[in-house]
Amino acid sequence: MNFKDFNIGDYVTFEKTFKNKDFDNFCSLSGDKNLLHYDKKYAASTAFMKPIVPVHLAIAPFSMIAGMIFPGQPSLYLGHKIKATLPIFYNQIISYSAKIVDINLVLRILKINVLVHRQSEIVIEAELTVQATENEWNVKSIKSIKRTNRNQWAFVTGAKGSIGSSIVKKLVKDGYSIVYHDRKPGEHRNTIKKYIKDNNSKIKFISADLTKPNGHKVVSNFIKKENIEIDVFVHSASSSIESDIKDLVAINYTAFKSITNTLVPRMLSRQKGRIIFIGSTSLFNINSNIEDYSAAKSMTTNYAVTLDKKYKKYGVRTQVLMPGFVRTKFSKNIRGNSPTLLPEEVANYISEMLLTSGSNIEILDIGINKSGEIKFVDKGHSLDDQNRYNNFQNQFKHIDKKILSSENEDIDIKAKVSSIIMKELELEDINELDNAALGYTRGWDSLNHIKIILEVENYFAIKFSSENFEILISLDDIVNTVKSKLTNKNT
C-alpha cells in the first residue's frame, strides 16, 4: 500500500447490526450504565419506547475505518466531528459509508465523510481527519476500496418514448451505460442495441407496467438483483396527457417514489447520485384539458424537492426539469401550432445539468432557460438557532469591516483566512486575531492548525508544500503564502 494510491472519491461500504451483548462489552469498557441503553422497562417509558444503542458504540467502527482502511496500518486518528440525528436500535441492519473528500499529500492527511444510515434514514453523519505516519506499508485494507472513476450507469424510465430515447442516446454519448425501461419488449430494442454497440457501451433491459403496483416491484427487485450502482436516474415515463388520473399518478408519482426508495439508500452508500424527474411547465398554465396531468406532475415535483432538501448535503441530488411543449406524439393533440422544443434539446439540457450542481428546478422552453429553488421554511425552527445563524453572519461582516479599515491591500484574502481561523477555533471576538499565531491564540494548537491549513487549501484551491508548512505559523504567514501562490497561479 502507498499513500499516493488514495484518491478523492474512494469509498467503502459495510453493514453492522448491534446486539445486546455488544452493549455489555461496551459497558464494561466505558462505564456507561444508562438504563436507556439496556433496560426495556425503563426505555418503554421514554419517547424511544425501547433501548437505543449508545452513540459511542455506534461510532466504534470509525476506528476500524481509520485503522484498517483509510489509511490502514499507519493510521493516526486526529479527530472527528459527529452529529447523531436519529436513534439506533438493537438488531437493526445499519449501513456505513466512508468516502475520502480531501487529501493532503504533504502531511499525508485524509479527510473522510462518514454516513451511517438505516435504509434512507441518516442516523449519524461525521467527518474524520486521519493521518498516515508512513508513505508505504505492507498490510492491505480489510475491505474492498471502491473507485468513482469507473463506468457509470444511468437508469431511464420510459426509454422507448421520443424524449426517453433521446435522453438514452445522449447519455450513451456522454459515456454512460444504460438501464433501459420500457413497458414491454419489442422491435424498438434492436435499434438501441445497435446504437449501444456502435458506441462501445453497455445496456440492460427491464420491462414493467408502471401503472400497476406490481410493475413498481418488478423494477425495484431488478435493481436489487442486478446489484447495479445507478449513478443517474431519469424518470421520463408518463402515461398520455388524456389518461385517467389514477394512471397519471401511478406512473408519475407512485412509480417515481417507489424507485427512489430503492435507489436512495444505495446512492447514500456511495454519497453520490443524481435523480431527475421530467416535469412540465403545465404547472404554471391553467388548462382544463390537462389539469389531471398537471396535478400528477405537481405531486412529484413537490416530492422531488423534498428529497433534494433531505439528501443534497450527502451528495445525492434530486432535480426537476420542466420543459414546455416538446415535438412528440405525446402532446400533439394539446399543443396545436404552439412552438415546440425538440426531444434532443431536452436530452442535451439534462446532459448539462449533470455537469453542475444546479438548482432543484430547471425550466426549459422556447427562448427560456430559468433555474430556481423551491424551499420550505420550518415554522418550528427555533429562535436560538436563527439567532446563532444571524450572529455567525454578522461576525463575518464584522471581520470584513475591521480588516477593511486597516488599509491592507490584501483585504479579501486576509478576511477569508481570518474567518476560517475564527470558525475552526470557535472564536467570538475579532480582537482575538490580533497577532494571531500557533501556540499564541486561544485554541490554536497543532491539531486545529492542521484543520485551519486544510480549510485554507480547500477554499483557495491551492496546496502547500513542506517548505511552506515550516513558515505557516501565524495569520500573516498564511495570508502572505496564499497571496504568493495565487499570484504564481495566475501568471
C-alpha positions in Angstrom: 0.0 0.0 0.0 1.2 3.5 -0.8 -0.5 6.7 0.5 -0.3 8.2 -3.0 -2.7 5.4 -4.2 -5.6 7.0 -2.4 -7.9 9.3 -4.5 -10.6 11.8 -3.6 -13.9 9.9 -4.1 -12.6 6.5 -2.9 -15.1 4.9 -0.6 -16.0 1.7 1.3 -19.4 0.5 2.5 -20.3 -2.2 5.0 -23.2 -3.1 7.3 -23.4 -3.8 11.0 -26.1 -5.0 13.5 -25.7 -4.2 17.2 -26.7 -6.9 19.7 -27.4 -6.6 23.4 -24.2 -8.3 24.1 -22.3 -5.5 22.3 -23.6 -3.1 25.0 -22.4 -5.5 27.7 -18.9 -5.3 26.3 -19.2 -1.5 25.8 -20.5 -1.0 29.3 -17.5 -2.8 30.8 -15.1 -0.6 28.9 -16.9 2.7 29.1 -18.7 2.5 32.5 -21.8 3.8 30.8 -24.7 2.1 32.6 -27.5 4.4 31.4 -30.8 2.5 31.7 -31.9 3.8 28.3 -29.3 1.6 26.7 -30.4 -1.8 28.1 -33.4 -1.7 30.4 -36.5 -2.5 28.4 -39.0 -1.4 31.1 -37.3 2.0 31.6 -36.9 2.6 27.8 -40.6 1.8 27.3 -41.4 4.9 29.4 -39.4 7.1 27.2 -40.1 8.6 23.7 -37.9 5.9 22.2 -40.1 3.0 23.5 -37.2 0.6 23.5 -33.5 0.6 24.4 -31.2 2.5 22.0 -27.6 1.9 21.0 -25.2 4.4 22.7 -23.7 6.9 20.1 -20.2 6.0 21.1 -20.8 2.3 20.5 -22.4 3.1 17.1 -19.3 5.1 16.0 -16.9 2.4 17.2 -16.5 1.3 13.6 -14.9 4.7 12.8 -11.8 3.3 14.5 -11.8 0.4 12.0 -12.3 2.7 9.1 -9.2 4.7 10.0 -7.1 1.9 11.5 -7.8 -0.8 8.8 -8.9 1.1 5.6 -8.3 4.8 5.3 -5.3 4.7 5.6 -4.9 1.4 7.5 -1.8 0.2 9.3 0.0 3.6 9.8 -3.2 5.3 10.9 -3.0 8.2 13.4 -6.6 9.4 14.3 -6.5 13.2 14.6 -10.1 13.8 15.3 -13.7 13.9 14.2 -16.9 15.8 14.1 -20.1 13.9 14.5 -23.8 14.6 14.6 -26.4 12.0 15.8 -29.7 12.7 14.0 -31.8 9.6 14.8 -31.7 6.8 17.4 -30.2 3.4 16.5 -31.9 0.3 17.9 -30.5 -3.1 18.6 -30.9 -5.9 16.0 -31.3 -3.4 13.1 -29.1 -3.5 10.0 -27.2 -0.3 9.9 -25.1 0.8 6.8 -21.8 2.6 6.9 -20.4 4.7 4.1 -16.9 6.2 4.3 -15.6 8.4 1.5 -12.4 10.4 1.0 -13.3 14.0 0.3 -9.8 15.7 0.7 -6.2 14.6 0.6 -3.1 16.5 1.9 -0.1 14.7 0.3 2.5 16.8 2.2 1.2 15.8 5.6 -0.4 12.5 4.5 -3.8 13.5 5.9 -7.2 12.2 4.7 -10.5 13.9 5.3 -13.3 11.3 5.3 -17.0 11.8 5.3 -18.9 9.0 7.0 -22.6 8.4 6.7 -24.4 5.9 9.0 -27.8 5.2 7.6 -30.8 2.9 8.1 -32.1 2.5 4.5 -32.8 6.1 3.6 -32.7 7.5 7.1 -29.5 9.2 8.2 -28.7 8.3 11.8 -25.2 9.7 12.1 -23.1 12.0 9.9 -19.4 12.6 10.6 -16.2 13.9 9.3 -12.9 12.1 10.2 -9.4 13.6 10.0 -6.8 10.8 9.8 -3.0 10.9 9.2 -0.8 8.2 7.8 2.5 8.0 9.7 4.2 6.3 6.7 4.3 6.6 2.9 4.3 2.8 2.3 3.2 -0.3 4.3 2.6 -3.9 3.6 -0.8 -4.7 5.1 -3.7 -4.3 2.7 -7.1 -2.9 3.5 -9.5 -5.4 5.1 -12.3 -4.2 2.9 -12.5 -3.5 -0.8 -11.9 0.1 -1.6 -14.1 1.3 -4.5 -13.2 4.0 -7.0 -15.5 6.5 -8.5 -13.7 6.7 -11.9 -15.4 3.5 -13.1 -18.0 3.1 -15.8 -21.2 4.9 -14.7 -24.8 3.6 -15.2 -27.9 5.7 -15.9 -31.4 4.3 -15.5 -34.1 5.9 -17.8 -37.8 5.0 -17.5 -40.0 5.5 -20.5 -36.9 5.0 -22.6 -38.9 4.0 -25.7 -40.6 7.4 -25.9 -39.3 10.3 -28.0 -37.9 12.2 -25.0 -36.7 9.0 -23.2 -34.9 7.6 -26.3 -33.2 11.0 -26.9 -32.0 11.0 -23.3 -30.7 7.5 -23.6 -28.7 8.3 -26.8 -27.2 11.5 -25.3 -26.2 9.7 -22.1 -24.5 7.0 -24.1 -22.6 9.6 -26.0 -21.6 11.1 -22.6 -20.1 7.7 -21.6 -22.9 6.1 -19.5 -24.1 2.5 -19.7 -27.9 2.3 -19.7 -30.6 0.5 -17.7 -33.4 0.8 -20.3 -37.0 0.6 -19.1 -39.9 0.0 -21.4 -43.5 -1.2 -20.9 -42.8 -4.4 -22.9 -40.1 -5.7 -25.2 -40.4 -5.1 -28.9 -38.6 -4.3 -32.2 -37.5 -0.9 -30.8 -34.9 -2.7 -28.7 -33.0 -3.7 -31.8 -32.4 -0.1 -32.7 -31.0 0.9 -29.3 -28.9 -2.3 -29.2 -27.2 -1.3 -32.4 -26.6 2.2 -31.0 -25.1 0.8 -27.8 -22.8 -1.5 -29.8 -21.7 1.3 -32.1 -20.8 3.4 -29.1 -19.0 0.6 -27.1 -21.4 1.0 -24.3 -23.5 -1.5 -22.2 -27.2 -1.9 -21.7 -29.6 -3.9 -19.5 -33.4 -4.0 -20.3 -36.2 -4.1 -17.8 -39.9 -4.2 -18.8 -42.7 -3.2 -16.4 -46.1 -1.6 -16.5 -45.7 1.3 -14.1 -49.5 1.8 -13.8 -49.5 -1.3 -11.7 -48.1 -1.7 -8.2 -46.5 -5.0 -9.3 -44.7 -3.0 -12.0 -43.0 -0.9 -9.4 -41.9 -4.0 -7.5 -40.5 -5.5 -10.7 -38.3 -2.5 -11.2 -37.1 -2.4 -7.5 -36.4 -6.1 -7.5 -34.5 -5.8 -10.7 -32.2 -3.1 -9.3 -31.6 -5.2 -6.2 -31.0 -8.4 -8.0 -28.7 -7.0 -10.7 -26.8 -5.0 -7.9 -26.0 -2.2 -10.4 -24.7 1.0 -9.0 -27.0 3.5 -10.6 -25.4 6.9 -10.7 -28.2 8.7 -12.6 -31.9 8.1 -12.6 -34.1 9.9 -15.1 -37.8 9.4 -14.7 -39.2 10.1 -18.2 -42.1 7.7 -18.1 -45.6 9.1 -18.1 -49.0 7.9 -19.4 -50.7 10.1 -22.1 -52.0 13.5 -21.2 -55.6 12.4 -21.6 -55.1 9.4 -19.3 -57.1 8.6 -16.2 -55.8 10.4 -13.1 -55.1 7.1 -11.4 -52.7 6.1 -14.2 -51.1 9.5 -14.3 -50.4 9.4 -10.5 -49.3 5.8 -10.6 -46.6 6.4 -13.3 -45.5 10.0 -12.4 -45.7 9.9 -8.6 -46.1 6.4 -7.2 -43.5 4.8 -9.5 -41.0 7.6 -9.0 -41.4 7.3 -5.2 -41.1 3.5 -5.3 -37.9 3.6 -7.4 -36.3 6.4 -5.5 -37.0 4.5 -2.3 -34.8 1.7 -3.7 -32.1 3.9 -5.2 -31.5 6.5 -2.4 -30.1 4.1 0.2 -27.7 2.8 -2.5 -26.7 6.3 -3.5 -26.2 7.3 0.1 -23.7 4.3 0.4 -21.6 6.0 -2.3 -22.5 9.5 -1.2 -23.2 10.2 -4.8 -26.2 10.2 -7.1 -28.4 12.3 -9.4 -32.2 11.9 -9.7 -34.0 13.9 -12.4 -37.8 14.0 -12.8 -39.2 15.2 -16.2 -41.9 17.6 -15.0 -43.8 20.1 -17.1 -44.4 23.9 -17.4 -48.1 23.0 -17.4 -48.0 23.6 -13.7 -48.0 27.3 -14.4 -50.7 27.2 -17.1 -54.4 26.9 -16.4 -55.8 24.5 -18.9 -58.8 22.3 -18.1 -57.8 19.8 -20.7 -54.6 18.8 -18.8 -55.4 19.6 -15.2 -55.1 15.9 -14.1 -51.7 15.7 -15.9 -50.6 18.9 -14.3 -51.7 17.7 -10.8 -49.7 14.4 -11.2 -46.6 16.4 -12.3 -47.1 18.8 -9.4 -47.3 15.9 -6.8 -44.0 14.5 -8.0 -42.3 17.9 -8.3 -43.1 18.6 -4.6 -41.8 15.2 -3.6 -38.6 15.6 -5.6 -37.9 18.9 -4.0 -38.4 17.4 -0.6 -35.9 14.6 -1.5 -33.4 17.2 -2.6 -33.7 19.2 0.6 -33.2 16.0 2.6 -30.2 14.5 0.8 -28.4 17.3 -1.0 -25.7 17.7 1.6 -25.0 14.0 1.4 -24.1 14.1 -2.3 -27.5 12.9 -3.6 -29.3 15.5 -5.7 -32.9 15.4 -6.9 -33.9 17.9 -9.6 -36.9 18.6 -11.8 -36.6 19.6 -15.4 -39.8 21.4 -16.6 -39.9 21.6 -20.4 -42.5 23.4 -22.3 -44.3 21.6 -25.3 -42.0 19.1 -26.9 -42.4 17.9 -30.5 -43.7 14.4 -29.8 -46.9 12.4 -30.5 -47.5 12.7 -26.7 -48.5 16.3 -26.8 -49.7 16.6 -30.4 -53.4 17.0 -29.6 -52.8 19.6 -27.0 -50.1 22.0 -28.3 -51.7 22.8 -31.6 -49.5 25.3 -33.5 -47.5 26.3 -30.5 -43.7 26.5 -30.9 -42.1 23.4 -29.5 -38.8 22.1 -28.2 -37.1 19.1 -29.8 -36.6 15.9 -27.8 -32.9 16.3 -28.4 -32.9 19.7 -26.7 -34.4 18.2 -23.6 -31.7 15.5 -23.6 -28.9 18.0 -24.1 -30.2 20.1 -21.2 -30.2 17.0 -18.9 -26.6 16.3 -20.0 -25.6 19.9 -19.0 -27.5 19.5 -15.6 -25.3 16.5 -14.8 -22.1 18.6 -15.2 -23.1 21.0 -12.4 -24.8 21.0 -9.1 -27.5 23.4 -10.1 -30.9 24.3 -8.6 -33.7 21.9 -7.8 -35.9 23.3 -10.5 -34.9 23.9 -14.1 -37.3 25.4 -16.7 -36.7 24.9 -20.4 -38.9 26.4 -23.1 -38.5 28.3 -26.4 -36.2 31.2 -25.6 -36.5 30.5 -21.9 -33.9 28.9 -19.6 -34.6 29.5 -15.9 -33.2 28.0 -12.7 -34.5 28.3 -9.2 -35.0 26.7 -5.8 -38.3 25.7 -4.2 -37.6 25.9 -0.4 -39.8 25.0 2.6 -39.5 27.0 5.8 -39.7 25.0 9.0 -42.1 27.0 11.3 -40.7 25.1 14.2 -37.2 26.5 13.6 -36.1 27.7 17.0 -35.3 31.3 17.6 -32.0 30.3 19.2 -30.9 28.5 16.0 -31.9 31.5 14.0 -30.0 33.9 16.3 -26.9 31.7 16.1 -27.1 31.8 12.3 -27.5 35.6 12.3 -24.6 36.1 14.8 -22.5 33.9 12.6 -23.2 36.0 9.5 -22.7 39.3 11.4 -19.4 38.0 12.7 -18.2 37.6 9.1 -19.4 41.1 8.3 -17.6 42.4 11.4 -14.4 40.7 10.3 -14.5 42.4 6.8 -15.3 45.8 8.4 -12.3 45.6 10.8 -9.9 44.5 8.1 -11.1 47.0 5.6 -10.2 49.8 8.0 -6.6 48.6 8.1 -6.0 49.7 4.5 -4.4 46.3 3.8 -4.1 45.7 0.1 -4.9 42.0 0.6 -8.2 42.6 2.4 -10.1 39.8 0.6 -7.5 37.1 1.3 -7.0 38.2 4.9 -10.7 38.4 5.6 -11.4 34.9 4.4 -8.4 33.4 6.2 -9.4 35.2 9.3 -13.0 33.9 9.1 -11.6 30.3 8.6 -9.5 30.7 11.8 -12.4 32.1 13.8 -14.6 29.3 12.7 -12.1 26.5 13.4 -11.1 27.9 16.8 -14.7 28.9 17.6 -13.7 32.4 18.5 -16.3 35.0 19.1 -14.3 38.2 19.2 -12.4 39.5 16.2 -9.9 41.1 18.5 -8.6 37.7 19.4 -7.0 37.6 16.0 -4.6 40.4 16.8 -1.1 38.8 16.4 -2.8 35.5 15.8 -0.4 32.6 15.7 0.1 28.9 16.5 0.6 28.4 20.3 -0.4 32.0 21.0 -4.0 32.4 20.1 -6.6 30.6 22.2 -7.3 27.1 20.8 -4.7 27.3 18.1 -2.9 24.0 18.9 -1.3 21.6 16.5 -4.5 19.7 15.7 -6.5 22.8 15.0 -3.6 24.2 13.0 -3.9 21.2 10.6 -7.7 21.8 10.3 -7.1 25.5 9.5 -4.5 24.7 6.8 -6.8 22.1 5.2 -9.7 24.6 5.1 -7.4 27.3 3.6 -6.2 24.9 0.9 -9.8 23.8 0.1 -11.2 27.3 -0.1 -8.4 28.8 -2.3 -7.9 25.6 -4.3 -4.2 25.5 -3.5 -1.7 23.1 -1.9 1.0 24.0 0.5 4.5 22.3 0.2 6.5 21.1 3.1 8.7 24.2 2.8 5.5 26.3 3.1 4.5 24.5 6.2 7.7 25.5 8.0 6.6 29.1 7.9 2.8 28.8 8.3 2.6 29.6 12.0 0.6 32.8 12.1 -2.3 34.6 10.4 0.1 36.9 8.5 2.3 34.0 7.4 -0.7 32.1 5.9 -2.1 35.3 4.2 1.3 36.1 2.6 1.8 32.5 1.4 -1.7 32.3 -0.1 -1.1 35.6 -1.9 2.1 34.3 -3.3 0.6 31.0 -4.5 -2.4 32.8 -6.1 -0.1 35.2 -7.8 2.0 32.4 -9.3 -1.1 30.5 -10.2 -2.5 33.4 -12.3 0.8 34.3 -14.1 
